[in-house]
Amino acid sequence: MNETNVLRDSPVYVVGIGLHRYQRRSDTTYVELGLTAARSALSDAGITWPDVEAAYTGTALLGMGSSRIMLSRLGATGIPMTQVENASASGSSSVAQACLEVASGRSDVVLALGVDKPRGGLGAAPSQAGIENLESGAVVPFTHFALLASEYMHLHGVTAEQVAKVALKNHRNGASNQYAQRQKVRTLDEILAEPISGAMTRLQCCPVGEGAAAVVVASEDGIRRLHLDRSRAVRIAASVTRTEGLYDAGVGIDAALTAETGSAAFDQAGLEPSDIDVLEVHDAFAIEELLYAEALGLCSPGEAASLIESGEFDLGGRCALSPSGGLLAMGHPIGPTGTGQVVEVTRQLRGEAGSRQHPGAQIGLTHMVGIGAVCVVHLLVSD
């Protein structure tokens, strides 16, 4: 059995979703964050903890041994628990592992959880690899993406104001999201204020805080056996994870990797980019949303900025891009982020997103990249 066929032959469904609001670092323990999301997902699915047969926890910052001490508060059922670390894609990877657990037939009902709290620095392993880096840490992330923004603007005749309209849209979406870290509509002048590096400003960079997100996935047998509400189950049509290959000089690694991963996911699901109604991408910096929308095939290179400006990627437009507010407004607590994207897309495909609902949403995509580099893409379908 290969990855291309596994979700077709053994369908996997999201049956429960839950979140703890993303927020600035607080005195709230990670246990409380995680349990809030997990309990919400169990309640949403209409099941109890003993119904869950395995759990995967995506976390990048907590350290070893975080799962059992947290989830045992729900009951000591003895189920297998696995921690998943994949940088910013940790939560996405926990969902991917839960999908494979169910599709393989080993379990019928699995919890995929993402939870994190910042502990002072990201503690990224590449800095300890003993391999010299030509820039030696001189180019911090926001400068790296400011340089990418400068290149994009130069190549495609795009203005700084057009790039900033990514953040304008996402802050507007986040203002209607009760779980978002940033819940305030911003003006373009506010977005363009407080420059950090080049044209990159503070509000075009995501906040890194704390939070949790949880997804319950189930097989068709699990849905029948537990008498779950089939009308609210959202099918995961594709789950693809890839790491970077070798690229020509000057090629943007994250965008190239996104294009490869997205193409594999569309092939796996038998879908096209034009089929997508809603999508959540890794917009840690405003320029990333433009690069990844193009890499995923939503439009041609250089077109994304004008499409955002015209409202094509707004709620109610051709497709809704970052309806949650994206990382820019929803926030990026690392471990939960990818899981939270699946929560948002599921909510949209169920028609339960309230004032943020994109009309007629039936097919959605989630996308995360992480240092390494790794990329995870999921395609979800409302059958």
N, C-alpha and C positions, 0 to 999 in steps of 0.2 A: 504494500500500500504506500503510495507516495503522497506528498503534501498537496499536489494538484488535485487529487481525487478525494482526499479524506473528508473534507467538509461537504462535498457533493454527495458522497455515499453515506455519510453519517452526519446529518445536519445538527448544528449546534445553535442554540437560541439564547439570547439575553432575556432572562425572565424577571430579574430584579435589579434595581439600581439605587444607590444611596450616596450621599455626600456629607461631609462636614465642611462648612464654609472655609474657603481659603482665606488666610488672614496673616497679619504680621505676627512675628514670634511673640508668644505669650507664655503664661504659666501653665497652660493646658498641657497635660501629658500626652505623649503620642498614643498611649493606651486609650485615653478618652477620645482622641481624634478618630482613631481607627474603629473603635467600637460604635461610635455614633454613625459612621458610614455603613458599617457592616449590619448593624441592627436595622437601619433604614432600608438597606437592600433586601434583607430577609423579610421584613414587613411588606415591602413592595411586591415581592414575589409571592407572598402568602404562604411562607414556609417557616419552620423553626430550625434552630441550629442543628439538632440531631438529624435533620434531613440532608445536611451537607456532608459529602463524602471525601472531600479534599479541599485544601486551601493553598493559594499562592499569594504571597505578600511582596509587592514591588516597593522597594525602598533603596535609596542611594546614600542616605546620611545617618541612619540610626545605628549601624553596627550589627554585630552578630547576635543571634538569639532573640530577636524582637517578636517573632510571631506567636510562639506558644504562650508566653506570659501575658500577651494581649488577648488572644482568642480563647484561652482557657477560661476567661471571665464569662464566656458564653456557655461554658460547660466543658468538662474534660471528657470528650468523646473518643479520644485516641486516634483521630483521623490523621493521615499524612499531611504535614505542613511544610512548605518549601518557600524560602526567601529568594527573591529574584532581584539581582542588581544589574542594570544595563544603562547606567547614567540617566539622562533625561527620559529615556525610553523604558525605564524600569516598570512603570505601571502598564504600559502597552505590552511589555513582555510578559507580565503576570497574566494578562488577558490571553495572550497567545498560548501560554502554557496551559491555562485552564481549558482553552478550546481543544488543544490536542489531547488533554486528559479525557475529555468527554468524547471526542470523536474516535479515540482509540478503543472505547468501550470499557475502559478501566473504571470510570465513574459516570454516574448519571447527573449528578448535581455538584457543582464546584463553585467555590467563592474565589474571585480574583479581587484582591485588595491592594490599594496603594496608599501609603502613609509616610510622612516625613516631617521632621523638625530640623531646622538649621542648627548646627552646633559650632559655628565659627569656622568658615572655610568649607570648601566642597570635598577636600581630601582626595582629589583625583589621582589615581595611580600612575598615569603617564608621567607625571612629574618625578616619580621615583623609579623610572624604568632604567636609568643609567644610560639613556640615549640622548646625545646632544641635540638640542633644537636650535636651528639657525637664528631664530628670533629671541631665544632665551627668555621667554616670558614677557618680552617688551611690548608685544601686541596683545592687550587684554581683549576679552570678547567684544565689548562694545566698540573698540577701535577696529577690530577685524571686520565687524559688520558695517561700520561707518565707511570703511574702505570699499566693501562690496557695494554699498549704496552709491558711493561716488562713481564707481565703475559702471553700475547699472544706469545711472542718470546720464553719464557721458555717452554710453553706447546707444541709448534709446531716446535721447532728447527729452528725458523726464525731469521735472523740477523737484526741488526739495519739498515744495508744498504738496505735490501729488503723492510723494512717498508718505508724507505726514498724514494724508487722508486715510491711510490704512489704520493708523491709531485713532483717528477721529471716528471712524466707523466702529472700531472694536470697543472703544470707551463708551460709545452710545449703546452698543449691545450689552456691555457689562453693567451699565446703569440699571438695566431691567432684570438683572440676574441676582437673586438673593444670596447665591453662593459665591459670588465674585469678590475678590479682594478689593478691587477698585470698582466702586458703584457710583460714578459721577460722570454726567455728560460734560464733555470738554469742547471748547471752541478751538478753531484752527490756530488762533494766536496762542492759546495756552499750550497746545501741542508743540508749537514751534519754539516756545520759550525754554530756557534752561538747557542750552547746548552742552553736550558732554564731550563729543568727539566728532569733528567735521559737522555734517548736517544732522547727526544723531543727537536727539534730545532725551531728557529724562522720561517723558511720557511716551516715547517710542521704544522704551526698554521695559521688559517685564519685571514685576516685583517677584522676588524669591522669598516666600514665607513658609507657612505650615498649613496642613490640611489633610484630608483623607477622601478617598473615593472608593466605592465598592460596586462590583458587578457580580450577579449570580448567573451562571450559565448552566444550561440543562439540555439533555438529549430529548428526543421525542418520547422515548420510554419514560424518562423522568417526569415529563410534563403530564403524561397520561396517568402514571402511577400516583402522583401527588395531586392530581386534579387541578392543575394550574390553569390560569386564564390564558388560553391559547391566543386570544385576540390581542393580547398585549405583548406577546412574545415576538422578538425581533431576531431574524436569522442572521448569523455571521456568515456571509457568503465567501469571504476570503480573509486569510490571516497570513501575512508574509513578513518575514524578517530577513534582512540582508546586511552585510557589512561591506565596507568600501573595497573596491578593486584597484586596479592600476588605471590611471587616467592621464590624458595628455597634459603637458605643462599648461598652466593657466586655467584649467578647468576647475570650476567650483565643485569641490568634493561633495558637499551636502546636497547640492542641487542634482548633481549627476547620480548620486546614490538614491535620491528620492525618485528620479525618473525611472531607474531600474526597478526599484521596489514597487512603485505604483504600477508600472507596466505588468509586472508579474502578478500583482493582485487583480488587476483588471482581467488578465488572461484566466486566472484561477476562477473568478466569479462569472466569466462570460459577459462582462459589462464593458462599457466605453466611458471615457471621461465625460462625455455629453449627457450621460445618464444620471450624473450626480445632482442631487437636490440640495444637500447640506454637507458641509465638510469642516472639520477642525484640523488646522495645521499647526506646526511648530513655529509660531510667530513670536519667538522670544524677543526679536527685534523687528521693527516694522518692515524693513526691507525683505525679511525672510518670507513674509506672506506672499509678496510679489514673485519671488524666485520659486517658491514651491508650488504656487498655483500654476505657473507656467511649466514647471518640471512635471507636474502631474497631468498635463495635457489639457487643462481647462481653457487655455488660450495660447497663442503663439508668443515667442520671446519678445518682451518689450510691450505687450498689450495689457498686462494686468493692471498697471497704474491707471490707464484711461478707463478701463472697465470698472474699477472701484470708484473712480471719480464720477462716472455716469450712473452709478447705482446698480449695475448689473450684478454685483456681489452682495447687495444689501438683502436683508429680510424682505421677501416679496419680489426680489429681482430674479434674474435667470437662475441663480443658485445662491444660497446663503453661505458666505464664507466667514467662519468664526462666529456663529450666532451666540455662543456663550459669552463672547467678549474676547475669546482667544487668550493666549498667555499674557498678552498686553494688559488686559483688564481682569479676566478671570484669575490670573496669577499663575505662577510656576513653582509650586512647592517640590518639584523634582519627582519624587516617587509617585505621588497621586496623579500627576498631570495626564498621562496617557490613559489611565483608567477613567479619569474624569471626562475625557473626550468621548469615550464610549458611552458614558452616562448621558452626556448632552445629545449625542446623535440618536441614541435610543429614545430619549424624551421627545425629540423632534419627530422621529418616525412614528411614534405612538400618537402624535398630535396633542401632547400634554405640556407644551412649552409656554403656554399662556401668551403674554404680550410679546414674547420672542418667537412665537410659532411661525415657521415658514410654511406658507400655504401649500398643501398637496405633497408634502415631503414623503417620499417612499424609499429613496436610496441615499445612503450617507457614507462618508469616508472619514477615517481618522488617520492622522499621520504624525509621527514623532521621530526626531533624530536625536542622537546622543553622541557625546565624545567617544571616539574610538576608531572609526565612526560607525554607528549602527543606525538602521532605519527600520521602523515597524509601521506597516499599513494594514488597516482593517477596513473591509467593506461590509456594510450592514444593509439588510433589505427587509422592508415590511411586506410580508406575503399576504 
